[in-house]
């Protein structure tokens, strides 16, 4: 989606309803194994829960992990498109990680919806907790873009050891109104993902990163989420980064320090200088 000029006209609710599902959720069914980097070892996971669609994920455990992390991806693709991220986090940050596909994505059954995505994340977290012997509230929740909104909701409801958000919006209506000013489309959306309202209900360490040149979700959304979050919190602007940015080395160092201090009750990180090039 792209922002229109100030001359936008109102869009009928019936049109919004028809487009909303198609624009918001852009799954890819077929896994692309050419994206899997050499040496990445993962376990195929299928999570079965009575009354809910079976969801699929890739689990990569490490010995003596510094943290157990659940990752929720953005609105497009599937787990195979996050293979490099899985390798980077498990190897360089020494964490055990589960990357899962929402219902309707990849090999996961069903049709995506706001409540459905949060339910999928909760079931993935519960599976990961059981697999690792970790309490659900001691798992680090990590989400990018749409996945950040999913993780905010889960953290606000259930708690987490820490919350990491990258390139995440404040709410879907606010994002829609920014993209289509004067159209009134935000008020017609069924899907809300009101992260800006829900984030204050989470009381734990928060790290938020956002690219300075993001034209899909502007950095102002990330900064607004930072302002809404409780302490301890940290905002990391990624200089020159667009929406889909690869983590620069100094950002990984920042995440590593964040993980090291998750259980430090005196942890009070400050606003970071812009990272990357």
C-alpha positions in Angstrom: 0.0 0.0 0.0 1.1 3.6 -0.6 -0.1 6.9 0.7 -2.4 8.9 -1.5 -2.6 12.6 -1.9 -4.8 14.9 0.2 -7.5 14.6 -2.4 -8.6 11.1 -1.4 -12.3 10.5 -1.3 -14.2 8.4 1.3 -14.0 4.7 0.6 -17.3 2.8 1.1 -17.3 0.3 4.0 -18.3 -2.5 1.7 -15.2 -1.9 -0.4 -13.0 -1.8 2.7 -14.4 -5.0 4.0 -13.7 -6.7 0.7 -10.1 -5.5 0.5 -9.1 -5.7 4.1 -8.4 -9.4 4.3 -6.6 -9.5 0.9 -4.3 -6.5 1.7 -3.5 -7.3 5.3 -2.8 -11.0 5.0 -0.5 -12.1 2.1 0.5 -15.7 2.8 2.7 -17.9 0.7 1.7 -21.5 0.9 4.7 -23.2 -0.6 7.9 -23.3 1.5 11.0 -22.0 -0.3 13.8 -24.3 0.8 16.3 -22.4 -1.4 16.2 -19.7 1.3 17.6 -22.1 4.0 21.2 -21.2 4.6 23.8 -24.0 4.7 24.2 -25.5 8.1 20.9 -24.4 9.5 19.4 -27.3 11.5 15.8 -27.1 12.5 13.0 -29.3 13.6 9.7 -29.3 11.7 6.9 -28.7 14.3 3.2 -29.2 14.0 1.1 -27.9 16.8 -2.3 -29.6 17.2 -5.0 -28.2 19.5 -8.6 -29.4 19.7 -10.9 -26.8 18.1 -8.1 -24.8 16.4 -6.2 -25.2 13.1 -3.0 -27.1 13.1 -0.1 -24.7 12.8 3.4 -25.4 11.5 6.8 -23.9 12.5 10.5 -24.4 12.6 12.2 -24.9 15.9 16.0 -24.4 16.4 17.2 -25.4 19.9 20.7 -24.6 21.2 22.6 -26.0 24.1 22.5 -23.8 27.3 20.4 -21.1 25.6 20.6 -17.5 27.0 16.9 -17.2 26.3 14.0 -19.0 24.7 12.4 -16.9 22.0 9.2 -17.1 20.0 9.2 -15.1 16.8 6.1 -13.9 14.9 6.7 -12.7 11.4 5.1 -10.1 9.2 2.0 -10.3 7.0 3.7 -11.9 3.9 5.5 -15.1 3.1 6.0 -18.0 5.6 8.6 -19.5 7.9 11.0 -20.3 5.0 11.4 -16.6 4.4 12.8 -16.2 7.9 15.4 -18.9 7.7 18.4 -16.5 7.8 16.9 -14.7 10.8 16.5 -18.1 12.6 20.2 -18.9 11.9 21.4 -15.4 12.9 19.6 -15.4 16.3 20.4 -19.0 17.2 24.1 -18.8 16.3 25.0 -15.2 17.1 22.7 -14.7 20.1 22.8 -18.2 21.4 19.0 -18.5 21.9 16.6 -21.3 21.2 13.9 -20.1 18.8 10.6 -21.1 17.4 9.4 -19.4 14.2 5.8 -20.3 13.4 3.3 -19.7 10.6 -0.1 -18.2 11.3 -3.2 -20.0 10.2 -3.4 -19.9 6.4 0.4 -19.4 6.0 2.8 -22.0 4.7 1.7 -25.5 6.0 -0.6 -24.1 8.7 -4.3 -24.8 8.3 -7.1 -22.3 8.4 -7.8 -18.7 7.5 -6.0 -15.8 9.2 -7.9 -13.3 11.4 -6.9 -10.9 14.2 -8.1 -13.2 17.0 -6.8 -16.3 15.2 -3.3 -14.9 14.9 -3.1 -14.2 18.6 -4.5 -17.7 19.4 -1.8 -19.2 17.1 0.9 -17.3 18.9 -0.4 -18.4 22.3 -0.5 -22.1 21.2 3.0 -21.8 19.7 4.3 -20.3 23.0 2.7 -23.0 25.0 4.3 -25.7 22.8 7.7 -24.0 23.2 7.2 -23.7 26.9 6.5 -27.4 27.2 9.3 -28.4 24.8 11.9 -26.4 26.7 10.6 -26.7 30.3 10.3 -23.0 30.4 7.3 -21.2 32.0 5.2 -19.5 29.3 5.8 -16.1 31.0 9.5 -16.6 30.9 9.7 -16.8 27.1 10.9 -13.8 25.2 8.3 -12.6 22.6 9.7 -11.2 19.4 7.7 -9.8 16.5 8.3 -7.9 13.3 5.8 -5.6 11.5 2.3 -7.4 11.9 4.0 -9.9 14.1 4.9 -7.2 16.6 1.2 -6.4 17.0 0.5 -10.0 17.7 3.2 -10.2 20.3 2.1 -7.0 22.0 -1.4 -8.6 22.5 0.1 -11.8 23.8 2.5 -10.0 26.2 -0.2 -7.6 27.4 -2.5 -10.6 28.2 -0.1 -13.2 29.4 3.2 -11.5 30.3 6.7 -12.4 28.9 10.3 -12.3 30.0 10.9 -9.6 27.5 9.3 -8.1 24.4 11.2 -7.2 21.2 9.4 -5.3 18.4 10.7 -4.3 15.0 9.0 -2.1 12.4 5.6 -2.4 14.2 2.6 -0.1 13.8 0.6 1.6 16.6 -2.7 0.3 15.4 -4.1 -0.8 12.0 -6.6 2.1 11.8 -3.9 4.7 12.4 -1.6 3.1 9.8 -4.5 2.9 7.3 -5.3 6.6 7.9 -1.6 7.5 7.3 -1.5 5.6 4.1 -4.9 6.9 2.8 -5.4 10.3 4.4 -8.9 11.9 4.3 -10.4 8.6 3.2 -11.9 7.6 6.5 -10.8 4.0 5.9 -9.3 3.5 9.4 -12.7 3.8 11.0 -14.2 1.2 8.7 -11.7 -1.6 9.5 -12.8 -4.7 11.3 -9.2 -5.6 12.2 -7.7 -3.3 14.9 -4.5 -4.6 16.5 -4.5 -1.7 18.9 -0.9 -2.1 20.1 -0.6 1.6 21.3 -3.5 0.9 23.7 -2.4 -2.6 24.8 1.3 -2.1 25.3 1.0 -0.2 28.6 -0.6 -3.4 30.0 2.7 -5.2 29.7 5.1 -4.8 32.6 8.5 -6.1 31.5 11.6 -5.1 29.5 10.8 -3.8 26.0 13.1 -3.2 23.0 11.7 -1.4 20.0 13.7 -1.0 16.7 12.6 0.8 13.6 14.2 1.9 10.3 14.6 5.6 9.7 13.5 5.2 6.0 10.6 2.9 6.5 7.8 4.0 4.1 5.6 1.0 4.8 5.2 1.7 8.6 6.8 5.1 9.5 9.3 5.3 12.3 7.0 7.6 14.1 4.8 4.5 14.9 7.8 2.8 16.6 8.6 6.0 18.6 4.9 6.3 19.7 5.0 2.7 20.9 8.2 3.4 22.8 6.5 6.3 24.6 3.5 4.1 25.5 5.7 1.3 26.9 6.5 1.0 30.6 10.1 1.0 31.8 12.5 -0.6 31.3 12.4 0.1 27.6 14.8 0.9 24.8 14.3 2.5 21.4 16.8 1.7 18.6 16.6 3.7 15.4 18.2 1.9 12.5 19.7 4.6 10.3 18.9 4.3 6.6 16.9 1.1 7.0 13.6 0.6 5.2 10.8 -1.8 6.3 12.5 -5.1 5.6 16.0 -4.5 7.0 18.7 -7.0 7.8 20.0 -6.6 11.4 23.4 -4.7 11.4 26.0 -6.1 13.7 25.7 -3.3 16.2 22.0 -3.9 16.5 22.7 -7.6 17.3 25.1 -6.4 20.0 22.3 -4.2 21.4 19.9 -7.2 21.4 22.6 -9.3 23.1 23.0 -6.8 25.9 19.2 -6.6 26.2 19.0 -10.3 26.7 21.8 -10.3 29.2 19.9 -7.8 31.4 16.4 -9.2 31.1 16.3 -10.3 34.7 18.2 -7.2 36.1 15.7 -5.3 38.1 17.8 -2.1 37.9 17.8 -2.3 34.1 17.0 1.2 32.8 18.2 1.5 29.2 18.3 4.8 27.5 17.4 6.0 24.0 20.0 4.6 21.7 22.0 6.5 19.0 21.1 5.6 15.4 22.6 2.2 14.4 23.7 0.9 11.1 24.8 2.8 8.0 
